Amino acid sequence: MITLEEAQQWTCDACGKPLVMREVEFYYLNGSFHVNLPACPECGLVFINEALATGKMAEVEGILEDK
């Protein structure tokens, strides 16, 4: 997972603002879950790094699809 310090090293490509950690709600199939991720404080664009996208999120996707 990304730390606050790591998040602050990234900036939003659209707004140029440093990212902040924010609770984000994801919807998939008939469920939703909340995760703290780096996001732009101005436009709300969320940063999902490769490790999260191909690791944990792919794992959760598989679990939800098996139900």
C-alpha positions as CSV (number, residue, x, y, z in Angstrom):
1,M,0.0,0.0,0.0
2,I,1.2,3.6,-0.7
3,T,2.1,5.7,2.3
4,L,1.3,9.4,2.8
5,E,4.9,10.3,2.1
6,E,4.9,8.4,-1.2
7,A,1.6,9.9,-2.2
8,Q,2.9,13.4,-1.7
9,Q,5.8,12.7,-4.1
10,W,3.2,12.4,-6.9
11,T,1.3,15.2,-8.6
12,C,-1.9,15.3,-10.6
13,D,-1.2,15.5,-14.3
14,A,-4.4,17.5,-14.9
15,C,-4.1,20.0,-12.0
16,G,-0.5,19.9,-10.9
17,K,-1.5,19.5,-7.2
18,P,0.3,17.1,-4.9
19,L,-1.7,14.0,-4.2
20,V,-3.3,13.4,-0.7
21,M,-4.5,10.3,0.9
22,R,-8.3,10.0,0.6
23,E,-10.9,7.3,1.2
24,V,-12.1,6.1,-2.2
25,E,-15.2,3.9,-2.8
26,F,-14.9,1.2,-5.5
27,Y,-17.9,-0.5,-7.0
28,Y,-17.6,-3.9,-8.6
29,L,-20.5,-6.2,-9.6
30,N,-23.0,-5.8,-6.8
31,G,-20.6,-4.7,-4.1
32,S,-18.6,-1.8,-3.0
33,F,-15.6,-1.3,-0.7
34,H,-13.6,1.6,0.7
35,V,-9.8,2.0,0.3
36,N,-7.4,4.9,1.2
37,L,-5.6,5.9,-1.9
38,P,-3.7,8.9,-3.2
39,A,-6.0,11.3,-5.0
40,C,-5.9,14.9,-6.3
41,P,-7.5,17.3,-3.8
42,E,-8.7,19.5,-6.7
43,C,-10.2,17.2,-9.3
44,G,-10.4,13.9,-7.3
45,L,-8.4,11.8,-9.9
46,V,-7.2,8.7,-8.0
47,F,-3.7,7.2,-8.4
48,I,-3.6,3.3,-8.5
49,N,-0.1,2.0,-8.8
50,E,0.7,-1.1,-10.8
51,A,1.3,-3.3,-7.8
52,L,-2.2,-2.6,-6.4
53,A,-3.9,-2.9,-9.8
54,T,-2.3,-6.3,-10.7
55,G,-2.1,-7.6,-7.2
56,K,-4.6,-6.9,-4.5
57,M,-7.4,-5.5,-6.8
58,A,-7.0,-8.5,-9.2
59,E,-7.3,-10.8,-6.2
60,V,-10.4,-9.1,-4.9
61,E,-11.9,-9.2,-8.4
62,G,-11.4,-12.9,-8.6
63,I,-12.9,-13.5,-5.2
64,L,-16.0,-11.4,-6.1
65,E,-16.5,-13.2,-9.4
66,D,-16.3,-16.6,-7.8
67,K,-19.3,-15.8,-5.6
